[in-house]
Amino acid sequence: MSRPLSALPSPLARAVAFVAVLVAGVAGGLIGYALVDIQCSGNCAVPNGIGLFFGATLTAFGMGVVAVLVLRALGEWREIQDADK
């Protein structure tokens, strides 16, 4: 039995992409926090929070772009493989 054609990636691929965005956000937040923490002396709660926020936001956004491109490429690759059969 053949499956219906769909441009939607598999649920596993979407879950992996979601986890990758979360991991990238956490890593970016840690890097942003560490960069500000190294440069700051004294009371640095607000600057550390800003570094954490912007680091997490920018890296999660960047990884989101990469994840969308990968999921689209997987969909096109699957479409080409289905056409070859």
Phi and psi restraints in degrees (range 20) as a CNS / XPLOR table:
assign (resid 1 and name C) (resid 2 and name N)
       (resid 2 and name CA) (resid 2 and name C) 1.0 -90.7 20.0 2
assign (resid 2 and name N) (resid 2 and name CA)
       (resid 2 and name C) (resid 3 and name N) 1.0 149.4 20.0 2
assign (resid 2 and name C) (resid 3 and name N)
       (resid 3 and name CA) (resid 3 and name C) 1.0 -86.2 20.0 2
assign (resid 3 and name N) (resid 3 and name CA)
       (resid 3 and name C) (resid 4 and name N) 1.0 153.6 20.0 2
assign (resid 3 and name C) (resid 4 and name N)
       (resid 4 and name CA) (resid 4 and name C) 1.0 -69.6 20.0 2
assign (resid 4 and name N) (resid 4 and name CA)
       (resid 4 and name C) (resid 5 and name N) 1.0 147.6 20.0 2
assign (resid 4 and name C) (resid 5 and name N)
       (resid 5 and name CA) (resid 5 and name C) 1.0 -68.9 20.0 2
assign (resid 5 and name N) (resid 5 and name CA)
       (resid 5 and name C) (resid 6 and name N) 1.0 136.5 20.0 2
assign (resid 5 and name C) (resid 6 and name N)
       (resid 6 and name CA) (resid 6 and name C) 1.0 -151.9 20.0 2
assign (resid 6 and name N) (resid 6 and name CA)
       (resid 6 and name C) (resid 7 and name N) 1.0 140.4 20.0 2
assign (resid 6 and name C) (resid 7 and name N)
       (resid 7 and name CA) (resid 7 and name C) 1.0 -84.5 20.0 2
assign (resid 7 and name N) (resid 7 and name CA)
       (resid 7 and name C) (resid 8 and name N) 1.0 -6.2 20.0 2
assign (resid 7 and name C) (resid 8 and name N)
       (resid 8 and name CA) (resid 8 and name C) 1.0 -73.9 20.0 2
assign (resid 8 and name N) (resid 8 and name CA)
       (resid 8 and name C) (resid 9 and name N) 1.0 130.4 20.0 2
assign (resid 8 and name C) (resid 9 and name N)
       (resid 9 and name CA) (resid 9 and name C) 1.0 -67.5 20.0 2
assign (resid 9 and name N) (resid 9 and name CA)
       (resid 9 and name C) (resid 10 and name N) 1.0 164.2 20.0 2
assign (resid 9 and name C) (resid 10 and name N)
       (resid 10 and name CA) (resid 10 and name C) 1.0 -64.7 20.0 2
assign (resid 10 and name N) (resid 10 and name CA)
       (resid 10 and name C) (resid 11 and name N) 1.0 155.3 20.0 2
assign (resid 10 and name C) (resid 11 and name N)
       (resid 11 and name CA) (resid 11 and name C) 1.0 -59.5 20.0 2
assign (resid 11 and name N) (resid 11 and name CA)
       (resid 11 and name C) (resid 12 and name N) 1.0 -34.8 20.0 2
assign (resid 11 and name C) (resid 12 and name N)
       (resid 12 and name CA) (resid 12 and name C) 1.0 -64.1 20.0 2
assign (resid 12 and name N) (resid 12 and name CA)
       (resid 12 and name C) (resid 13 and name N) 1.0 -43.3 20.0 2
assign (resid 12 and name C) (resid 13 and name N)
       (resid 13 and name CA) (resid 13 and name C) 1.0 -63.8 20.0 2
assign (resid 13 and name N) (resid 13 and name CA)
       (resid 13 and name C) (resid 14 and name N) 1.0 -39.6 20.0 2
assign (resid 13 and name C) (resid 14 and name N)
       (resid 14 and name CA) (resid 14 and name C) 1.0 -67.1 20.0 2
assign (resid 14 and name N) (resid 14 and name CA)
       (resid 14 and name C) (resid 15 and name N) 1.0 -38.6 20.0 2
assign (resid 14 and name C) (resid 15 and name N)
       (resid 15 and name CA) (resid 15 and name C) 1.0 -66.3 20.0 2
assign (resid 15 and name N) (resid 15 and name CA)
       (resid 15 and name C) (resid 16 and name N) 1.0 -41.7 20.0 2
assign (resid 15 and name C) (resid 16 and name N)
       (resid 16 and name CA) (resid 16 and name C) 1.0 -63.9 20.0 2
assign (resid 16 and name N) (resid 16 and name CA)
       (resid 16 and name C) (resid 17 and name N) 1.0 -40.4 20.0 2
assign (resid 16 and name C) (resid 17 and name N)
       (resid 17 and name CA) (resid 17 and name C) 1.0 -64.3 20.0 2
assign (resid 17 and name N) (resid 17 and name CA)
       (resid 17 and name C) (resid 18 and name N) 1.0 -41.0 20.0 2
assign (resid 17 and name C) (resid 18 and name N)
       (resid 18 and name CA) (resid 18 and name C) 1.0 -62.9 20.0 2
assign (resid 18 and name N) (resid 18 and name CA)
       (resid 18 and name C) (resid 19 and name N) 1.0 -45.8 20.0 2
assign (resid 18 and name C) (resid 19 and name N)
       (resid 19 and name CA) (resid 19 and name C) 1.0 -63.5 20.0 2
assign (resid 19 and name N) (resid 19 and name CA)
       (resid 19 and name C) (resid 20 and name N) 1.0 -38.1 20.0 2
assign (resid 19 and name C) (resid 20 and name N)
       (resid 20 and name CA) (resid 20 and name C) 1.0 -63.0 20.0 2
assign (resid 20 and name N) (resid 20 and name CA)
       (resid 20 and name C) (resid 21 and name N) 1.0 -39.8 20.0 2
assign (resid 20 and name C) (resid 21 and name N)
       (resid 21 and name CA) (resid 21 and name C) 1.0 -65.5 20.0 2
assign (resid 21 and name N) (resid 21 and name CA)
       (resid 21 and name C) (resid 22 and name N) 1.0 -41.2 20.0 2
assign (resid 21 and name C) (resid 22 and name N)
       (resid 22 and name CA) (resid 22 and name C) 1.0 -63.7 20.0 2
assign (resid 22 and name N) (resid 22 and name CA)
       (resid 22 and name C) (resid 23 and name N) 1.0 -44.4 20.0 2
assign (resid 22 and name C) (resid 23 and name N)
       (resid 23 and name CA) (resid 23 and name C) 1.0 -63.7 20.0 2
assign (resid 23 and name N) (resid 23 and name CA)
       (resid 23 and name C) (resid 24 and name N) 1.0 -42.0 20.0 2
assign (resid 23 and name C) (resid 24 and name N)
       (resid 24 and name CA) (resid 24 and name C) 1.0 -63.7 20.0 2
assign (resid 24 and name N) (resid 24 and name CA)
       (resid 24 and name C) (resid 25 and name N) 1.0 -39.6 20.0 2
assign (resid 24 and name C) (resid 25 and name N)
       (resid 25 and name CA) (resid 25 and name C) 1.0 -63.4 20.0 2
assign (resid 25 and name N) (resid 25 and name CA)
       (resid 25 and name C) (resid 26 and name N) 1.0 -42.8 20.0 2
assign (resid 25 and name C) (resid 26 and name N)
       (resid 26 and name CA) (resid 26 and name C) 1.0 -64.7 20.0 2
assign (resid 26 and name N) (resid 26 and name CA)
       (resid 26 and name C) (resid 27 and name N) 1.0 -44.8 20.0 2
assign (resid 26 and name C) (resid 27 and name N)
       (resid 27 and name CA) (resid 27 and name C) 1.0 -63.4 20.0 2
assign (resid 27 and name N) (resid 27 and name CA)
       (resid 27 and name C) (resid 28 and name N) 1.0 -42.5 20.0 2
assign (resid 27 and name C) (resid 28 and name N)
       (resid 28 and name CA) (resid 28 and name C) 1.0 -64.8 20.0 2
assign (resid 28 and name N) (resid 28 and name CA)
       (resid 28 and name C) (resid 29 and name N) 1.0 -38.6 20.0 2
assign (resid 28 and name C) (resid 29 and name N)
       (resid 29 and name CA) (resid 29 and name C) 1.0 -63.5 20.0 2
assign (resid 29 and name N) (resid 29 and name CA)
       (resid 29 and name C) (resid 30 and name N) 1.0 -42.4 20.0 2
assign (resid 29 and name C) (resid 30 and name N)
       (resid 30 and name CA) (resid 30 and name C) 1.0 -64.4 20.0 2
assign (resid 30 and name N) (resid 30 and name CA)
       (resid 30 and name C) (resid 31 and name N) 1.0 -40.5 20.0 2
assign (resid 30 and name C) (resid 31 and name N)
       (resid 31 and name CA) (resid 31 and name C) 1.0 -66.3 20.0 2
assign (resid 31 and name N) (resid 31 and name CA)
       (resid 31 and name C) (resid 32 and name N) 1.0 -44.6 20.0 2
assign (resid 31 and name C) (resid 32 and name N)
       (resid 32 and name CA) (resid 32 and name C) 1.0 -61.1 20.0 2
assign (resid 32 and name N) (resid 32 and name CA)
       (resid 32 and name C) (resid 33 and name N) 1.0 -42.3 20.0 2
assign (resid 32 and name C) (resid 33 and name N)
       (resid 33 and name CA) (resid 33 and name C) 1.0 -62.0 20.0 2
assign (resid 33 and name N) (resid 33 and name CA)
       (resid 33 and name C) (resid 34 and name N) 1.0 -46.2 20.0 2
assign (resid 33 and name C) (resid 34 and name N)
       (resid 34 and name CA) (resid 34 and name C) 1.0 -65.3 20.0 2
assign (resid 34 and name N) (resid 34 and name CA)
       (resid 34 and name C) (resid 35 and name N) 1.0 -40.3 20.0 2
assign (resid 34 and name C) (resid 35 and name N)
       (resid 35 and name CA) (resid 35 and name C) 1.0 -61.6 20.0 2
assign (resid 35 and name N) (resid 35 and name CA)
       (resid 35 and name C) (resid 36 and name N) 1.0 -42.8 20.0 2
assign (resid 35 and name C) (resid 36 and name N)
       (resid 36 and name CA) (resid 36 and name C) 1.0 -71.6 20.0 2
assign (resid 36 and name N) (resid 36 and name CA)
       (resid 36 and name C) (resid 37 and name N) 1.0 -39.4 20.0 2
assign (resid 36 and name C) (resid 37 and name N)
       (resid 37 and name CA) (resid 37 and name C) 1.0 -62.7 20.0 2
assign (resid 37 and name N) (resid 37 and name CA)
       (resid 37 and name C) (resid 38 and name N) 1.0 -36.4 20.0 2
assign (resid 37 and name C) (resid 38 and name N)
       (resid 38 and name CA) (resid 38 and name C) 1.0 -66.0 20.0 2
assign (resid 38 and name N) (resid 38 and name CA)
       (resid 38 and name C) (resid 39 and name N) 1.0 -36.5 20.0 2
assign (resid 38 and name C) (resid 39 and name N)
       (resid 39 and name CA) (resid 39 and name C) 1.0 -89.9 20.0 2
assign (resid 39 and name N) (resid 39 and name CA)
       (resid 39 and name C) (resid 40 and name N) 1.0 -14.9 20.0 2
assign (resid 39 and name C) (resid 40 and name N)
       (resid 40 and name CA) (resid 40 and name C) 1.0 -102.0 20.0 2
assign (resid 40 and name N) (resid 40 and name CA)
       (resid 40 and name C) (resid 41 and name N) 1.0 145.3 20.0 2
assign (resid 40 and name C) (resid 41 and name N)
       (resid 41 and name CA) (resid 41 and name C) 1.0 -131.1 20.0 2
assign (resid 41 and name N) (resid 41 and name CA)
       (resid 41 and name C) (resid 42 and name N) 1.0 148.5 20.0 2
assign (resid 41 and name C) (resid 42 and name N)
       (resid 42 and name CA) (resid 42 and name C) 1.0 90.3 20.0 2
assign (resid 42 and name N) (resid 42 and name CA)
       (resid 42 and name C) (resid 43 and name N) 1.0 -145.8 20.0 2
assign (resid 42 and name C) (resid 43 and name N)
       (resid 43 and name CA) (resid 43 and name C) 1.0 -79.4 20.0 2
assign (resid 43 and name N) (resid 43 and name CA)
       (resid 43 and name C) (resid 44 and name N) 1.0 108.0 20.0 2
assign (resid 43 and name C) (resid 44 and name N)
       (resid 44 and name CA) (resid 44 and name C) 1.0 -121.7 20.0 2
assign (resid 44 and name N) (resid 44 and name CA)
       (resid 44 and name C) (resid 45 and name N) 1.0 24.9 20.0 2
assign (resid 44 and name C) (resid 45 and name N)
       (resid 45 and name CA) (resid 45 and name C) 1.0 -62.9 20.0 2
assign (resid 45 and name N) (resid 45 and name CA)
       (resid 45 and name C) (resid 46 and name N) 1.0 -47.1 20.0 2
assign (resid 45 and name C) (resid 46 and name N)
       (resid 46 and name CA) (resid 46 and name C) 1.0 -68.3 20.0 2
assign (resid 46 and name N) (resid 46 and name CA)
       (resid 46 and name C) (resid 47 and name N) 1.0 -49.2 20.0 2
assign (resid 46 and name C) (resid 47 and name N)
       (resid 47 and name CA) (resid 47 and name C) 1.0 -60.2 20.0 2
assign (resid 47 and name N) (resid 47 and name CA)
       (resid 47 and name C) (resid 48 and name N) 1.0 -38.4 20.0 2
assign (resid 47 and name C) (resid 48 and name N)
       (resid 48 and name CA) (resid 48 and name C) 1.0 -63.1 20.0 2
assign (resid 48 and name N) (resid 48 and name CA)
       (resid 48 and name C) (resid 49 and name N) 1.0 -41.4 20.0 2
assign (resid 48 and name C) (resid 49 and name N)
       (resid 49 and name CA) (resid 49 and name C) 1.0 -64.2 20.0 2
assign (resid 49 and name N) (resid 49 and name CA)
       (resid 49 and name C) (resid 50 and name N) 1.0 -39.8 20.0 2
assign (resid 49 and name C) (resid 50 and name N)
       (resid 50 and name CA) (resid 50 and name C) 1.0 -65.9 20.0 2
assign (resid 50 and name N) (resid 50 and name CA)
       (resid 50 and name C) (resid 51 and name N) 1.0 -43.1 20.0 2
assign (resid 50 and name C) (resid 51 and name N)
       (resid 51 and name CA) (resid 51 and name C) 1.0 -61.9 20.0 2
assign (resid 51 and name N) (resid 51 and name CA)
       (resid 51 and name C) (resid 52 and name N) 1.0 -41.3 20.0 2
assign (resid 51 and name C) (resid 52 and name N)
       (resid 52 and name CA) (resid 52 and name C) 1.0 -62.6 20.0 2
assign (resid 52 and name N) (resid 52 and name CA)
       (resid 52 and name C) (resid 53 and name N) 1.0 -47.1 20.0 2
assign (resid 52 and name C) (resid 53 and name N)
       (resid 53 and name CA) (resid 53 and name C) 1.0 -62.6 20.0 2
assign (resid 53 and name N) (resid 53 and name CA)
       (resid 53 and name C) (resid 54 and name N) 1.0 -51.2 20.0 2
assign (resid 53 and name C) (resid 54 and name N)
       (resid 54 and name CA) (resid 54 and name C) 1.0 -69.2 20.0 2
assign (resid 54 and name N) (resid 54 and name CA)
       (resid 54 and name C) (resid 55 and name N) 1.0 -36.7 20.0 2
assign (resid 54 and name C) (resid 55 and name N)
       (resid 55 and name CA) (resid 55 and name C) 1.0 -62.3 20.0 2
assign (resid 55 and name N) (resid 55 and name CA)
       (resid 55 and name C) (resid 56 and name N) 1.0 -46.1 20.0 2
assign (resid 55 and name C) (resid 56 and name N)
       (resid 56 and name CA) (resid 56 and name C) 1.0 -66.6 20.0 2
assign (resid 56 and name N) (resid 56 and name CA)
       (resid 56 and name C) (resid 57 and name N) 1.0 -43.0 20.0 2
assign (resid 56 and name C) (resid 57 and name N)
       (resid 57 and name CA) (resid 57 and name C) 1.0 -65.0 20.0 2
assign (resid 57 and name N) (resid 57 and name CA)
       (resid 57 and name C) (resid 58 and name N) 1.0 -47.3 20.0 2
assign (resid 57 and name C) (resid 58 and name N)
       (resid 58 and name CA) (resid 58 and name C) 1.0 -67.1 20.0 2
assign (resid 58 and name N) (resid 58 and name CA)
       (resid 58 and name C) (resid 59 and name N) 1.0 -42.1 20.0 2
assign (resid 58 and name C) (resid 59 and name N)
       (resid 59 and name CA) (resid 59 and name C) 1.0 -72.9 20.0 2
assign (resid 59 and name N) (resid 59 and name CA)
       (resid 59 and name C) (resid 60 and name N) 1.0 -35.7 20.0 2
assign (resid 59 and name C) (resid 60 and name N)
       (resid 60 and name CA) (resid 60 and name C) 1.0 -65.6 20.0 2
assign (resid 60 and name N) (resid 60 and name CA)
       (resid 60 and name C) (resid 61 and name N) 1.0 -39.7 20.0 2
assign (resid 60 and name C) (resid 61 and name N)
       (resid 61 and name CA) (resid 61 and name C) 1.0 -64.1 20.0 2
assign (resid 61 and name N) (resid 61 and name CA)
       (resid 61 and name C) (resid 62 and name N) 1.0 -46.0 20.0 2
assign (resid 61 and name C) (resid 62 and name N)
       (resid 62 and name CA) (resid 62 and name C) 1.0 -61.4 20.0 2
assign (resid 62 and name N) (resid 62 and name CA)
       (resid 62 and name C) (resid 63 and name N) 1.0 -42.3 20.0 2
assign (resid 62 and name C) (resid 63 and name N)
       (resid 63 and name CA) (resid 63 and name C) 1.0 -68.8 20.0 2
assign (resid 63 and name N) (resid 63 and name CA)
       (resid 63 and name C) (resid 64 and name N) 1.0 -31.9 20.0 2
assign (resid 63 and name C) (resid 64 and name N)
       (resid 64 and name CA) (resid 64 and name C) 1.0 -62.5 20.0 2
assign (resid 64 and name N) (resid 64 and name CA)
       (resid 64 and name C) (resid 65 and name N) 1.0 -41.8 20.0 2
assign (resid 64 and name C) (resid 65 and name N)
       (resid 65 and name CA) (resid 65 and name C) 1.0 -62.6 20.0 2
assign (resid 65 and name N) (resid 65 and name CA)
       (resid 65 and name C) (resid 66 and name N) 1.0 -45.5 20.0 2
assign (resid 65 and name C) (resid 66 and name N)
       (resid 66 and name CA) (resid 66 and name C) 1.0 -62.3 20.0 2
assign (resid 66 and name N) (resid 66 and name CA)
       (resid 66 and name C) (resid 67 and name N) 1.0 -42.8 20.0 2
assign (resid 66 and name C) (resid 67 and name N)
       (resid 67 and name CA) (resid 67 and name C) 1.0 -63.1 20.0 2
assign (resid 67 and name N) (resid 67 and name CA)
       (resid 67 and name C) (resid 68 and name N) 1.0 -41.9 20.0 2
assign (resid 67 and name C) (resid 68 and name N)
       (resid 68 and name CA) (resid 68 and name C) 1.0 -63.1 20.0 2
assign (resid 68 and name N) (resid 68 and name CA)
       (resid 68 and name C) (resid 69 and name N) 1.0 -43.3 20.0 2
assign (resid 68 and name C) (resid 69 and name N)
       (resid 69 and name CA) (resid 69 and name C) 1.0 -63.5 20.0 2
assign (resid 69 and name N) (resid 69 and name CA)
       (resid 69 and name C) (resid 70 and name N) 1.0 -40.8 20.0 2
assign (resid 69 and name C) (resid 70 and name N)
       (resid 70 and name CA) (resid 70 and name C) 1.0 -65.9 20.0 2
assign (resid 70 and name N) (resid 70 and name CA)
       (resid 70 and name C) (resid 71 and name N) 1.0 -43.5 20.0 2
assign (resid 70 and name C) (resid 71 and name N)
       (resid 71 and name CA) (resid 71 and name C) 1.0 -64.2 20.0 2
assign (resid 71 and name N) (resid 71 and name CA)
       (resid 71 and name C) (resid 72 and name N) 1.0 -38.1 20.0 2
assign (resid 71 and name C) (resid 72 and name N)
       (resid 72 and name CA) (resid 72 and name C) 1.0 -65.4 20.0 2
assign (resid 72 and name N) (resid 72 and name CA)
       (resid 72 and name C) (resid 73 and name N) 1.0 -42.1 20.0 2
assign (resid 72 and name C) (resid 73 and name N)
       (resid 73 and name CA) (resid 73 and name C) 1.0 -63.5 20.0 2
assign (resid 73 and name N) (resid 73 and name CA)
       (resid 73 and name C) (resid 74 and name N) 1.0 -40.0 20.0 2
assign (resid 73 and name C) (resid 74 and name N)
       (resid 74 and name CA) (resid 74 and name C) 1.0 -62.5 20.0 2
assign (resid 74 and name N) (resid 74 and name CA)
       (resid 74 and name C) (resid 75 and name N) 1.0 -40.8 20.0 2
assign (resid 74 and name C) (resid 75 and name N)
       (resid 75 and name CA) (resid 75 and name C) 1.0 -63.1 20.0 2
assign (resid 75 and name N) (resid 75 and name CA)
       (resid 75 and name C) (resid 76 and name N) 1.0 -43.1 20.0 2
assign (resid 75 and name C) (resid 76 and name N)
       (resid 76 and name CA) (resid 76 and name C) 1.0 -66.9 20.0 2
assign (resid 76 and name N) (resid 76 and name CA)
       (resid 76 and name C) (resid 77 and name N) 1.0 -38.4 20.0 2
assign (resid 76 and name C) (resid 77 and name N)
       (resid 77 and name CA) (resid 77 and name C) 1.0 -64.5 20.0 2
assign (resid 77 and name N) (resid 77 and name CA)
       (resid 77 and name C) (resid 78 and name N) 1.0 -41.6 20.0 2
assign (resid 77 and name C) (resid 78 and name N)
       (resid 78 and name CA) (resid 78 and name C) 1.0 -66.0 20.0 2
assign (resid 78 and name N) (resid 78 and name CA)
       (resid 78 and name C) (resid 79 and name N) 1.0 -37.1 20.0 2
assign (resid 78 and name C) (resid 79 and name N)
       (resid 79 and name CA) (resid 79 and name C) 1.0 -64.2 20.0 2
assign (resid 79 and name N) (resid 79 and name CA)
       (resid 79 and name C) (resid 80 and name N) 1.0 -41.6 20.0 2
assign (resid 79 and name C) (resid 80 and name N)
       (resid 80 and name CA) (resid 80 and name C) 1.0 -65.8 20.0 2
assign (resid 80 and name N) (resid 80 and name CA)
       (resid 80 and name C) (resid 81 and name N) 1.0 -41.3 20.0 2
assign (resid 80 and name C) (resid 81 and name N)
       (resid 81 and name CA) (resid 81 and name C) 1.0 -64.6 20.0 2
assign (resid 81 and name N) (resid 81 and name CA)
       (resid 81 and name C) (resid 82 and name N) 1.0 -38.6 20.0 2
assign (resid 81 and name C) (resid 82 and name N)
       (resid 82 and name CA) (resid 82 and name C) 1.0 -67.1 20.0 2
assign (resid 82 and name N) (resid 82 and name CA)
       (resid 82 and name C) (resid 83 and name N) 1.0 -34.5 20.0 2
assign (resid 82 and name C) (resid 83 and name N)
       (resid 83 and name CA) (resid 83 and name C) 1.0 -70.8 20.0 2
assign (resid 83 and name N) (resid 83 and name CA)
       (resid 83 and name C) (resid 84 and name N) 1.0 -28.6 20.0 2
assign (resid 83 and name C) (resid 84 and name N)
       (resid 84 and name CA) (resid 84 and name C) 1.0 -73.8 20.0 2
assign (resid 84 and name N) (resid 84 and name CA)
       (resid 84 and name C) (resid 85 and name N) 1.0 -19.0 20.0 2
